[in-house]
Amino acid sequence: MHAQSNDTHTQTIDLLISGMTCAGCSNTIENALSNAHGVIEVNVNLLSERATVVIDTEELSPEHLVHIIEHAGFSAILVDTSSTTVIDDSLKTSLSSAFTRMKIAWYLTFPVMLLMILHMNSVHIPSYLWLETLLTLPVLLIAGSETYIKGWKTARSGRPTMDTLIMLGSGAAFITGPLALANIPITSFAAIGAMIMAFHLSGRFIEARAKGHASQAIRRLLELGAKSATVIHNDIESEIPIEELRIGDIMLVRPGSAIPTDGEIIEGYSAVDESMATGESIPVEKTTGDRVIGSTLNTTGLLKVRATKVGHDTFLAQMVRIVQEAQNSKVPIQAIADRVTEIFVPIIALLALVTCAAWFQFPDTLSAWRDSAIPYLPWLQLIDTPVSTLALFATISVLVIACPCAMGLATPTALMVGIGTGASRGILIRNGEAIQTMRNIDTICLDKTGTLTEGQLQVKGVFSHSLDENEILRLAASVEHASEHPIAKAIVSEATSKGLKRECIQNFQAIPGKGVTASLNGLTLALGTEALFTSLDIQQDDYREAIADEQLKGHTVILIAIEGILRGIIAVADSLKEEAFETVHSLRNQGKEVIMLSGDHPHTASAIAKQLDIEQVRANILPKDKVRVIQELQSEGRQVAMVGDGINDAAALAQADTGIAIGTGTDIAIETADITLVQGNLKNLLGAIELSQATYTTITQNLYWAFGYNLLAIPLAMLGLLHPLVAESAMVVSSITVIVNSLRLRNYSR
């Protein structure tokens, strides 16, 4: 890979690739793209038939990527990740092509099989060898043309693939026909060549169908997008294509209709089914001022919604993008399979040559092994015993039984299904590495506000020695109106409910983890924690008793100063999420250590921790302190997960081995995290852990099967114990087994 250049010159390109049939194909394309000047990062996914390439646009154009792939022997087109048409058409074309080739292969192979069966049963067929050879030829040249073309191109480029092995195996079987016709003492396997190709193409069709099932999650997400929207302009309703919708447009959403795009309700009341986004089946009540997600279902009332996000910025588009990127990513364990598959085909070709030479060099020894197995393997009785025939028999079997496909499919199938399943249940896994790291997590750090608590703070009291309480609240609300912090929202909400009029402020500045400062009518105001006031050297003595009383109640205390003098305090409190205790209890039962991190005063944090039975609490800490805590835990050899929802959690989420964002939190937290719990329900943390473990277990099962199959099957083929048709069938079954095992994850549920 080339080093990453200036970000302003980089672009991520998505391509759909046709013609990949095994892990060797995806490795060939990945290597070809990686070696191109201007390519920064490449990821090719065999199962989804997609490539994601990061390029330096000053050195390379997207169109040139297509030429590179075509030169490697495959076809590619540039695609928009949000386009359903191109992706669906590509999937349908691939499946249709696989079915057509399989159908042609069997139509042409059946007469050859019939002739072979009659010949084996001593039925005299005039010119049998000529008929067998001539009828086999169209199977290879018509139905198998794509296999032969790709097999030759990849072999010529020095990166042979599974197609190369099938080309060699079926070609070697076919060539025995002309050799036998030339009176060379060898048994004709020409009909076997046709059957090898027919079985091979049948396997390709079955795999294509299974791939379609594995990628259903993306297609279902894409299909959720609305195609049109009813908008209101100058009191006139009109229906427009979704592509013409713009931010600020007012949409009319009737009961039973999908909400076209992300927006804010400006009029109406309804229950909205958000199951497609959150996995929660119970509709959520929404009214004026509430935000709604595009493509969710309006169930009961008439709504007027102002569009706030369109196109690529919508929640659905981001969700699709995250799932696609994750499904195209790799887990560290896949590196082993990648290294093996890269050299697999050349090694198999070498083993085939060794097999042929060994049968000519040690015919008696190998024949003795073979003869001892005849009572148990009936197909061995059907093969003549000249050394040349037995050598060719074993060589062809080695070529067609070897299966890099199973190794190549082992990881991406499980990742695609597992990540897709998570997305449908409100668990967005951003990258494959999170699957592997999550299973090793032994320590979980939980942010308090918005994670363990509802994040819906309420003002519990206002206290001042010198000013009216409403005046304190009005000043605080004027400043906090510019902040997105949950405490700020609570103060603003309380002031609004009391009808207090806010004023415009200047010079607003947020100090992460401490508070805010601003100017109001020429006066300097500061709101925040005791730590902020200490750093500003503002005396707190007159209010220490009041502050301590509120903190003992578990309340968070916000101090307000005017012109550097503390004038009052505001106490706010949050309530625990219903599922918080059960989640923490379950994590501890799994042997995981739970630590609560909070910027609140130790008294406040301890009061919450006591309710949850959390023993370790780190309170009164800044964002950088959260990072330091995680680093300290990691230095002790622990695998740490961080769960949070706010801007102040972003750095800690990035530092943790696995960062988990609560979906109801800020965009920066979600963008930084490895896993996002869309619904905001903490129980989904348990689901994310279990799904990660289930997916990783499936990956390891697939890899054990793929490696084990080849380690067992190839030696048996070298000993001449497997008929080429049995070998080809076993190869197909090995790939299908991996896919079917992965598809079981679709039925996963906590």
C-alpha positions, 0 to 999 in steps of 0.5 A: 500500500502507498502512504496516505497523501493529503486528505484533500486529494483522497477519494474513496471509490466503490466498484462492482466486480464480476468474474470473481470465483474464488479467494485467488480472484479477489487476491489477484485484483487486490494485488493488482490495485495495490501495486498501482501508483496513487492507490492508498488502500484497497479492500476486495470482498469476494462475497459481495463482489465489491472493491473499496479503493482509496486513491490519490486523485492527483495521481490516479483517476477512478476510471483507471481502476476499471482498466487495471481490473480488466487487465487482470482478467475481470470486469468492473464498474464504478458504482454509487453505494446508495444506488439500489438499481446497479447493485441489484442488477449486478446481483441478478446478472451474476445469478442469471449468468451462473444459471445459464452456464450451469443449464448449458453444461448439463444439457451438453453433458447428459449425452456424454454421461449416457454414452459413458454409462452404456460403454461401462456396461459393455454396450457396443457403441460404434466410434465411442471415443470419437463421440465422447471426445466430440461431445465433450468439446462444446461443454468446455468451449461453450459452457466453460468458456468463461472459466477457461478464459479467466483461468488462462488470463490469471495463469498468464499474469502469474496469479493462478486462481480456482479457474486455473485448477478447473481449466487444468483438471478438465483440460487434462481429462479431455486431452486423454480422448485425443490421446486414446484416439491416437492409439497411445495406451491410456484410458480416455477420461474425456467424459469426466472432463465434461462432468467436472465442468458441469459440477463446477458450474453447478457449484458456482450457481449454488454459491451465487444464490447463497451469496445473494442470501448473505447480502440481503441485509444491504439490499433490504436497507436500500429498499427501505428508502422512499422513492417519492415525497409529498411536499407543500409549497405555497399551501399546494401539495405535490409529489416529487421524486426523492432525489428532488427533495431539499433541506427545508422542504415541508413534507406531508406524511399521512398515516401508514406512509413512510417518512421520506427523509430525516426531519423535524416535526413542525406540526402533528402527533403520531406514533412512528415505527422505527424498527428498521433503524433501532430494531425496536418493534414498539412505535415511538410517540412523536410530536412537534419538535421531535426528530424523525428518521427517514424511511421509518413508518408513520402509523397513526397521525398526520404529520408535517415534517421539515427535511433536515437531511437528504441524500447521502447525509440521511440516517439510512444512507449512513447506516448503509455506508457503515454496514457496507464498509464493515462487510467489506472489512477484514478481521485479523484472523483472515490474514492467515487465510489470505496468505495461504490462498495467495500461494494455494493454487501454485502449490496445488499445481506443483502437488499435481505434478509431484503426484503424476511423477510419484505414480510413475516413480513408485507405481507398485507402492502406490498401487498397493495403497490403492488396491487396499481401499478398493473394497471400501471405495467402489469407484476405484473398481471402475478405473483401469490399472495401467500406470499412466491411467492411474497417474492421470486419475490421481493428478486430475483429482488433486487439481479439482478437489483443492478448494481455495474457495472455502478459505476465501469465503470463510471470513467474508460470509460470516462477516457479511451475515453477522454484521447484516444481522446486527444492523437489522437489530439496531447494532451497527458494527463499523469494522470487522476487527471489532468482531475479533477484539470484542470477544477478548474484552475483559473491562468495560468503561461506561460513561454515566450521563446518557449511557447509564442514565437517560440523559434527560436531566431536570433542574431540581433546584436553584439557589442564590444568596444575592439574586432572584432564582428566576434571574439566575435561571434566565441568565444560565439559560441565555448562555446554555442555549448555545450548547448541546450538552444535556445539562444545558438542555435541562436548564433551557427547558426549565427556563422555557417552562417558566416563561423566562425570556432569554437574551442574545450572548456573545463570545460563547466558548465551550470548555470540554468537561468543565463548562462554558463562558460567554458575554451578555450585555457587556458582562462576563458569565461563566457556568460549569463545574467546581473545576472550571471555577477553580481554574478561573480562580473564582471563590466558592466558599459562600456556597460550599455547604449548599453544593455539598448538600446537593451532591449528597443527594446525587445531584449534579451542581452547576455554578454560575458566576457574573464578572468573576463572582459566584452568584448561584448554583443550579442542581440537576439530576438524571434518572437511571435507564431501566435496563442499566442495572440488569446490563451491569449485572449481566456484564459482571456475571460474564466476568467482565470488570465494569468501571463508571467514568463521569465528569460529575462530582465524586458524590454525584457519581458515587450515588449513581454507582451505588444504585447500580452496584458498580464498585469502581468509579472514576469521577470529576474527570475530563475527556483527556482523563478518560483516555488516560484511564483507558491507557492505564488499564491497557498498560495492565494488559486488559482489553478495554471497551468504552461505552459513551455518547457525547463529544467528550467521549470521542477520544476515549472511544477511539483509544479503547480496544473497542469503542461503543457509541450509544446511538442517541448521542452525538455524531462525533461519538458515533463516527469515532466508535467501532460499534453503535447501538442505534436504539440507545438501549443499553441491553443491546450492549449485551447483544453486541457482545454476544453477536460478536462472539457468535460471528467470530465463532462462525469464522473460526468454524469456517476456517477450521473446516476449510483448512481441514478439508484441504489437508485431508482431501488433497493427500487422499487425491494424491494416493488415487483414492478419490474419483475426479467426480467425487473430488469435484463434488466434494470441492463444491460441497466444501464451499457451500458448507462454509456459506450455509454455516454462516447463514445460520447467523441470520437466525441469531437472537439474544 
